[in-house]
Amino acid sequence: MTQVKLKEGCISVKINGAVYAGFGQSSQWMPMYVPWLYPGTLNIRLVSKKPIIHYFTTIDTHFGRPCKIARCKINGVDAFIIFPPMAKDNRGRIEIGSEFNLRDKFSLTNGDIVEIEFV
């Protein structure tokens, strides 16, 4: 884990993680609640402890639990961490959404390592 000082009192944290296949559930709810982050999410298993995530948006859903969104960067590109409304236990894992398909943009396959910057 690498900490990078941004400006007075602000720290960004960079952590590597491995891409893994999800269950495809994001296609069931993302177009309805966060269409600007669709075509789906990229699932990442972090190689070290997940830092505290400060979500800037909470969206109520019909699932009874909200969808939460936080800013991040993946391999230096702006993206968003998404805490999905159906999430049960995602310790050590995160989902990242973007306006484009991240697997295609970075030519990623399962097991590939990416750098996530929590900002």
C-alpha positions as CSV (number, residue, x, y, z in Angstrom):
1,M,0.0,0.0,0.0
2,T,1.3,3.4,-1.0
3,Q,0.1,6.7,0.5
4,V,0.4,9.8,-1.6
5,K,0.0,13.3,-0.1
6,L,-2.3,15.3,-2.3
7,K,-2.7,18.6,-0.4
8,E,-2.9,19.7,3.2
9,G,-4.7,17.0,5.1
10,C,-5.6,14.9,2.1
11,I,-4.1,11.5,1.4
12,S,-4.7,9.2,-1.5
13,V,-4.0,5.5,-1.2
14,K,-2.8,3.2,-4.0
15,I,-3.4,-0.5,-3.8
16,N,-3.0,-3.2,-6.3
17,G,-5.6,-5.8,-7.0
18,A,-6.4,-8.7,-9.3
19,V,-9.3,-8.7,-11.8
20,Y,-11.8,-11.5,-11.2
21,A,-15.2,-12.5,-12.8
22,G,-18.3,-11.4,-11.1
23,F,-21.8,-12.8,-11.4
24,G,-23.1,-10.3,-13.9
25,Q,-25.6,-8.8,-11.5
26,S,-24.7,-5.2,-12.2
27,S,-26.5,-5.5,-15.6
28,Q,-29.8,-6.0,-13.5
29,W,-29.6,-2.7,-11.6
30,M,-27.0,-0.3,-13.1
31,P,-28.9,0.8,-16.2
32,M,-31.8,1.9,-13.9
33,Y,-29.8,3.6,-11.1
34,V,-26.4,4.7,-12.5
35,P,-26.7,4.5,-16.3
36,W,-23.7,6.8,-16.7
37,L,-21.5,4.1,-15.2
38,Y,-22.9,1.3,-17.3
39,P,-21.6,-1.1,-19.2
40,G,-21.0,-2.9,-15.9
41,T,-18.4,-3.1,-13.2
42,L,-14.9,-4.5,-13.0
43,N,-14.4,-6.7,-10.0
44,I,-11.1,-6.4,-8.1
45,R,-9.6,-8.5,-5.2
46,L,-7.3,-6.2,-3.3
47,V,-3.9,-7.5,-2.4
48,S,-3.9,-5.6,0.9
49,K,-6.5,-4.3,3.4
50,K,-9.1,-2.1,1.9
51,P,-8.9,1.5,3.1
52,I,-11.8,3.5,4.5
53,I,-13.9,4.6,1.5
54,H,-15.6,7.9,1.6
55,Y,-18.7,7.6,-0.6
56,F,-19.9,10.9,-2.1
57,T,-23.2,9.7,-3.5
58,T,-25.9,7.4,-2.1
59,I,-28.7,6.3,-4.4
60,D,-31.9,4.7,-3.0
61,T,-32.9,1.6,-4.8
62,H,-35.9,-0.7,-4.7
63,F,-33.7,-3.5,-3.2
64,G,-34.1,-1.9,0.2
65,R,-30.4,-0.9,0.4
66,P,-28.7,2.0,-1.3
67,C,-26.0,2.0,-4.0
68,K,-23.0,4.0,-2.9
69,I,-20.4,5.7,-5.2
70,A,-16.9,7.0,-4.5
71,R,-14.2,8.4,-6.7
72,C,-11.1,6.5,-7.6
73,K,-8.6,6.0,-10.4
74,I,-7.7,2.7,-12.0
75,N,-4.4,2.5,-13.8
76,G,-4.4,6.3,-13.6
77,V,-7.8,6.8,-15.3
78,D,-10.8,8.4,-13.5
79,A,-13.4,5.9,-12.4
80,F,-15.8,5.1,-9.5
81,I,-16.0,2.6,-6.7
82,I,-19.5,1.2,-6.5
83,F,-21.0,-0.5,-3.5
84,P,-23.9,-2.3,-5.1
85,P,-27.3,-2.6,-3.4
86,M,-27.1,-6.4,-3.3
87,A,-23.6,-6.6,-1.8
88,K,-23.5,-9.0,1.1
89,D,-19.8,-9.5,2.0
90,N,-17.2,-7.7,-0.1
91,R,-14.3,-7.7,2.3
92,G,-11.1,-7.3,0.3
93,R,-13.1,-6.8,-2.9
94,I,-14.3,-3.8,-4.7
95,E,-16.3,-3.0,-7.9
96,I,-15.3,-0.3,-10.2
97,G,-17.5,1.4,-12.8
98,S,-16.7,3.8,-15.6
99,E,-18.3,5.4,-18.7
100,F,-16.6,2.7,-20.7
101,N,-15.9,-1.0,-20.4
102,L,-12.7,-1.2,-18.3
103,R,-11.9,-4.8,-19.4
104,D,-11.8,-3.6,-23.0
105,K,-10.0,-0.3,-22.4
106,F,-7.1,-2.0,-20.6
107,S,-7.3,-5.4,-22.4
108,L,-7.8,-7.1,-19.0
109,T,-8.5,-10.8,-18.3
110,N,-9.1,-12.5,-15.0
111,G,-6.0,-12.5,-12.8
112,D,-4.5,-9.3,-14.3
113,I,-3.1,-6.8,-11.7
114,V,-4.4,-3.2,-11.7
115,E,-3.6,-0.2,-9.5
116,I,-6.5,1.4,-7.7
117,E,-6.0,4.9,-6.3
118,F,-8.5,5.8,-3.6
119,V,-8.9,9.5,-3.7
